[in-house]
Amino acid sequence: MDWADLIGRVASTGDREAFKRLFEHFAPRIKGLMLRAGCSADEAEEIAQSALIAVWRKASQFDPATAGAAAWIFTIARNLRIDMFRRRARANRLGGTSELPDTPDPAESADVVISRVQDAARIASAITRLSAEQSMVVRLSFIEEKPHPDIASLLGIPLGTVKSRIRLAMNRLRDILDEQA
């Protein structure tokens, strides 16, 4: 079966029969892969369906010269699984505790708590000494925990520029913190 041809037919004419063949072949395989990756049956089913909906919507973006059809489809599914786990982790962090997040652990000694607060203040102060561009990518990446592609999209800059700015900012932060030590 020429999966790339089927994707091309979906992209060019919205061919439902071609999509049906893609769905019948890939949905069970994606579901099986997601189950082996640690997803529940419902999660695996949801990811399989979402991945194939994305194939329908993004078929025109498929380039057989850069990736095989199966690799492209499984990459979509893998990215959906990663997004799902990130959302779950974020929800657990936000909703998992009724305490304020900065409340010190009563088991920690006062010295540890004071040291942590001082470290946070030093880092915050060092971030203010970065350029506006570097400060922005550091905040988005490490404080807001946004993935690099999302930062690139949000700021309207290439992904490589985001990574360069983060690397340069981390080097500059290290230098600033070494000066303060």
MIRORO-521788 format. One record per residue (C-alpha): residue in three letters; x negated, y negated, z negated. Coordinates in steps of 0.001 Angstrom, whole numbers, padded with zeros to 6 digits, always signed. Layout:
BEGIN
(pt Ala; (X; Y; Z)) ...
This chain:
BEGIN
(pt Met; (+000000; +000000; +000000)) (pt Asp; (-001326; -003445; +000916)) (pt Trp; (-000499; -005405; -002229)) (pt Ala; (-002048; -008592; -000860)) (pt Asp; (+000284; -008410; +002145)) (pt Leu; (+003288; -008013; -000161)) (pt Ile; (+002215; -011046; -002197)) (pt Gly; (+001763; -012962; +001044)) (pt Arg; (+005289; -012048; +002133)) (pt Val; (+006659; -013202; -001220)) (pt Ala; (+004740; -016472; -000846)) (pt Ser; (+005716; -017180; +002747)) (pt Thr; (+009335; -016033; +002937)) (pt Gly; (+010425; -015156; -000603)) (pt Asp; (+010692; -011522; +000513)) (pt Arg; (+012705; -009805; -002222)) (pt Glu; (+011936; -006298; -000956)) (pt Ala; (+008198; -006995; -001127)) (pt Phe; (+008628; -008355; -004641)) (pt Lys; (+010669; -005300; -005628)) (pt Arg; (+007801; -003030; -004523)) (pt Leu; (+005297; -005129; -006480)) (pt Phe; (+007538; -005049; -009542)) (pt Glu; (+008172; -001299; -009375)) (pt His; (+004466; -000572; -009066)) (pt Phe; (+002911; -003102; -011442)) (pt Ala; (+005500; -003550; -014228)) (pt Pro; (+005019; -000074; -015749)) (pt Arg; (+001243; -000330; -015403)) (pt Ile; (+001142; -003731; -017097)) (pt Lys; (+003404; -002460; -019862)) (pt Gly; (+001129; +000542; -020427)) (pt Leu; (-001955; -001655; -020506)) (pt Met; (-000338; -004012; -023014)) (pt Leu; (+000680; -001093; -025240)) (pt Arg; (-002927; +000135; -025233)) (pt Ala; (-004045; -003435; -026032)) (pt Gly; (-002025; -003428; -029258)) (pt Cys; (+001297; -004975; -028218)) (pt Ser; (+004614; -003615; -029429)) (pt Ala; (+006926; -002061; -026825)) (pt Asp; (+009064; -005218; -026736)) (pt Glu; (+006022; -007464; -026371)) (pt Ala; (+004589; -005251; -023621)) (pt Glu; (+007907; -005349; -021772)) (pt Glu; (+008142; -009124; -022128)) (pt Ile; (+004584; -009621; -020860)) (pt Ala; (+005172; -007305; -017889)) (pt Gln; (+008306; -009189; -016889)) (pt Ser; (+006718; -012604; -017446)) (pt Ala; (+003657; -011602; -015434)) (pt Leu; (+005738; -010542; -012475)) (pt Ile; (+007889; -013661; -012678)) (pt Ala; (+004615; -015587; -012520)) (pt Val; (+003628; -013525; -009460)) (pt Trp; (+006901; -014567; -007809)) (pt Arg; (+006373; -018229; -008687)) (pt Lys; (+002645; -018382; -007990)) (pt Ala; (+002432; -016087; -004980)) (pt Ser; (+001346; -018990; -002789)) (pt Gln; (-001675; -019516; -005071)) (pt Phe; (-003000; -015993; -004475)) (pt Asp; (-006175; -015955; -002392)) (pt Pro; (-007174; -012457; -001257)) (pt Ala; (-010660; -013776; -000488)) (pt Thr; (-011382; -014459; -004178)) (pt Ala; (-009645; -011561; -005943)) (pt Gly; (-007837; -008351; -005228)) (pt Ala; (-004089; -008347; -005685)) (pt Ala; (-004168; -005946; -008640)) (pt Ala; (-006926; -007916; -010375)) (pt Trp; (-004968; -011143; -009869)) (pt Ile; (-001771; -009655; -011296)) (pt Phe; (-003521; -008029; -014273)) (pt Thr; (-005340; -011295; -014997)) (pt Ile; (-001991; -013070; -015200)) (pt Ala; (-000768; -010404; -017639)) (pt Arg; (-003952; -010585; -019726)) (pt Asn; (-003653; -014372; -019974)) (pt Leu; (-000026; -014058; -021083)) (pt Arg; (-001094; -011573; -023791)) (pt Ile; (-003818; -013942; -025000)) (pt Asp; (-001330; -016831; -025082)) (pt Met; (+001126; -014692; -027060)) (pt Phe; (-001514; -013738; -029659)) (pt Arg; (-002625; -017381; -029962)) (pt Arg; (+000963; -018534; -030512)) (pt Arg; (+001453; -015832; -033133)) (pt Ala; (-001785; -016745; -034938)) (pt Arg; (-000856; -020444; -034872)) (pt Ala; (+002626; -019674; -036231)) (pt Asn; (+001141; -017518; -038985)) (pt Arg; (-001258; -020291; -039970)) (pt Leu; (+001479; -022902; -040001)) (pt Gly; (+004277; -020893; -041568)) (pt Gly; (+002427; -018307; -043601)) (pt Thr; (+001884; -020378; -046705)) (pt Ser; (+004044; -022692; -048719)) (pt Glu; (+001002; -024453; -050206)) (pt Leu; (-000562; -027460; -048634)) (pt Pro; (-003447; -026326; -046431)) (pt Asp; (-005983; -028474; -048305)) (pt Thr; (-005034; -027126; -051705)) (pt Pro; (-008170; -025576; -053204)) (pt Asp; (-008167; -021898; -054011)) (pt Pro; (-007988; -021668; -057814)) (pt Ala; (-010567; -018865; -057673)) (pt Glu; (-013139; -021213; -056083)) (pt Ser; (-015477; -023115; -058355)) (pt Ala; (-015329; -026902; -058431)) (pt Asp; (-018837; -027052; -056899)) (pt Val; (-017712; -025090; -053842)) (pt Val; (-014636; -027275; -053381)) (pt Ile; (-016654; -030500; -053753)) (pt Ser; (-019294; -029234; -051333)) (pt Arg; (-016630; -028331; -048756)) (pt Val; (-014997; -031767; -049054)) (pt Gln; (-018388; -033478; -048705)) (pt Asp; (-019236; -031359; -045639)) (pt Ala; (-015903; -032242; -044039)) (pt Ala; (-016508; -035936; -044697)) (pt Arg; (-020021; -035735; -043177)) (pt Ile; (-018674; -034016; -040079)) (pt Ala; (-015804; -036495; -039697)) (pt Ser; (-018271; -039355; -040036)) (pt Ala; (-020599; -037768; -037457)) (pt Ile; (-017734; -037314; -034985)) (pt Thr; (-017053; -041053; -035120)) (pt Arg; (-020622; -041627; -033866)) (pt Leu; (-019983; -039635; -030669)) (pt Ser; (-018915; -041287; -027431)) (pt Ala; (-015148; -041567; -026963)) (pt Glu; (-015202; -038801; -024321)) (pt Gln; (-017195; -036402; -026497)) (pt Ser; (-015142; -037188; -029591)) (pt Met; (-011925; -036480; -027674)) (pt Val; (-013005; -033052; -026394)) (pt Val; (-014358; -032047; -029811)) (pt Arg; (-011087; -033020; -031499)) (pt Leu; (-008969; -031238; -028894)) (pt Ser; (-011114; -028109; -028923)) (pt Phe; (-011985; -027653; -032579)) (pt Ile; (-009307; -029528; -034503)) (pt Glu; (-006265; -028997; -032280)) (pt Glu; (-007650; -025621; -031077)) (pt Lys; (-006712; -026184; -027449)) (pt Pro; (-008284; -023891; -024838)) (pt His; (-010793; -025544; -022513)) (pt Pro; (-008573; -025252; -019387)) (pt Asp; (-005756; -027025; -021260)) (pt Ile; (-008142; -029812; -022279)) (pt Ala; (-009275; -030204; -018663)) (pt Ser; (-005666; -030423; -017515)) (pt Leu; (-004682; -032814; -020299)) (pt Leu; (-007594; -035173; -019623)) (pt Gly; (-007501; -034759; -015848)) (pt Ile; (-011152; -033713; -015623)) (pt Pro; (-012860; -030567; -014288)) (pt Leu; (-013283; -027595; -016638)) (pt Gly; (-017066; -027805; -016240)) (pt Thr; (-016989; -031401; -017447)) (pt Val; (-015063; -030337; -020563)) (pt Lys; (-017639; -027643; -021315)) (pt Ser; (-020541; -030048; -020688)) (pt Arg; (-019057; -032672; -022974)) (pt Ile; (-018520; -030129; -025729)) (pt Arg; (-022071; -028797; -025390)) (pt Leu; (-023568; -032305; -025421)) (pt Ala; (-021334; -033322; -028332)) (pt Met; (-022368; -030289; -030371)) (pt Asn; (-026047; -031061; -029736)) (pt Arg; (-025476; -034698; -030746)) (pt Leu; (-023533; -033663; -033877)) (pt Arg; (-026378; -031363; -034887)) (pt Asp; (-028844; -034233; -034504)) (pt Ile; (-026626; -036624; -036482)) (pt Leu; (-026077; -034113; -039280)) (pt Asp; (-029814; -033330; -039408)) (pt Glu; (-030524; -037060; -039807)) (pt Gln; (-028084; -037234; -042736)) (pt Ala; (-029511; -034183; -044492)) 
